[in-house]
Amino acid sequence: MSFFGIGNRGNQQSAVGMTQGGVPLDAIARLRRMRGEGGKPLFTSDLSVSEFVLLKELNMEPVGLVLGSSIYHVGLQYANYFNNEELGVLTQAMYHARELAMARMEEEAAALSADGIVGVKLEVGGYAWAENALEFTAIGTAVKAPAGSDYRTVHGKPFTSDLSVQDFYRLHEVGYIPAELVMGTCVYHIAHAGFMQTMRTIGSNIELPNYTAAIYDARELAMSRMQAEAEAHGAEGVVGMQIVEKNHIWQPHIIEFMAIGTSIVKRAESKGVKPQFQVGLND
């Protein structure tokens, strides 16, 4: 039997003042200063110079770098040594932790009265002092759209996108806008090979059907959940999709498959994007 899992650390008391959504009050104060309360507005961003210029071409203004974070502690879940099966407790925890991080990033964007967040990065890491715990972070640049335009989601929240600003610009030029960063995840236990199966494969070129089926099933679960998120808010499609496989802090036979992309909706007629030729200076 294998035993792995993730659970919330719980409602521990903190000396740091937090909003109801879990954003530090110091962060809200910093964002308000950036917005211009008590002084001149000043934005921060992780944009390159080229991305900043392209946003200006769209009459959009960067208003601040926004961040969301959540640390989850590892608990327990059992899996049969010889079974291919999803670990539902882990799957739900990975979803919830990312949702907390995303919601806090969106709360920071709302504090800046932003209409969207571009270049979102979702990352998972750990610390030596937090054994058996993972930190989930979401970070991106909040932007303000021109007056009179509607970039918010069907739920009235700022749009989120992991597209580069260059891709965001091209999308805008053909009449589409990002809706939401959509994702599907699946934490899966890959069955261990039995003794007889191991003996049959020694020195042979042969498919391992139990492994193939497990990996196939896990990816399909992640992809279908991402697709369901996009369908739920009426998206026309998903672009920039990636499927990421990570072991995180579990044993090698437990893997997370995460499907992630940006859902898009049609808002205007295409302006037509002309191809541009570039000559690289490197060999």
C-alpha positions, 0 to 999 in steps of 0.5 A: 500500500502507498500512502500519500495525500494533501490537506489544508493546514487548517485555520491557524492564527496568524499575526499578519493582518489578512483580508477575508480572502487571505490577502495580507493587509500590507499588500492591499495598502501597497496596491492602494499606494500604486493606485495613487491614494496619497500620492502619484500613481506608480505601476509595477510589472514583470513586462518586458519593454516590448510587452509594455509597448504592445499594451500601449498600442491597445490603449491598455495600461499596466496597473501593478504586479499582482500575486496570490499564494497558498501553502498546503500541508501533506496529509494521507491517502492510501493507494493499492500497490498494484492498482491504477487509480486516481487519488481523489483527495490529492486531486481535490487538494491540488485544485483547491490550493491553486484556486486559493492562489488564483482568487488572491491574485484576482483580489489584488487585481480588484484592489487596483480596479483592473480589468484583467491579468496578463502573463499569469504564471502558476508555480508549485514549490516547497521550502526546507522549513515546511516539510511535506508542504507545497506552496502554490503561487499565481503571479501576473500583471494587472491591466486596465482596459480603455473606458467603455470596453468590456473585458471582464468575465461573465462572472464580472471578474478580471480576465486571466491569461497565461498568454504572452502580451505578444500573443494577447495582442495578436488575439485582440487583432482578430477580434478575440479576448481572453476569458479565464485561465482554465485548468484540469488536474489529476493526481494518479497512482501508477500501478507497480509491475508484478514479478511475472510481468517484469520477467516477461519484459526482460530483453523484449520490445513490448508495450506495457499496456497497464502503464499506457492505460494509466498515463492515458487515463490520467491525461484524459481526466485532466484534459476533460476537466479543463475543457469543462471549465471552458464550457462552463463560462461559454468560451469558444476555445482554448489556446496556448494549452499545455499538459504538465506532468509533475511528481512534486513530493510524492513517490515516483508512482504518483504523478500529477497531470495538469492541463492548462490554457487560456479560454477565449471569446469573440468580441469584435470583427477581425482587423486582420493580422499581417505576417511579419518577417524577422531575421534572427542575428544568431546562428 
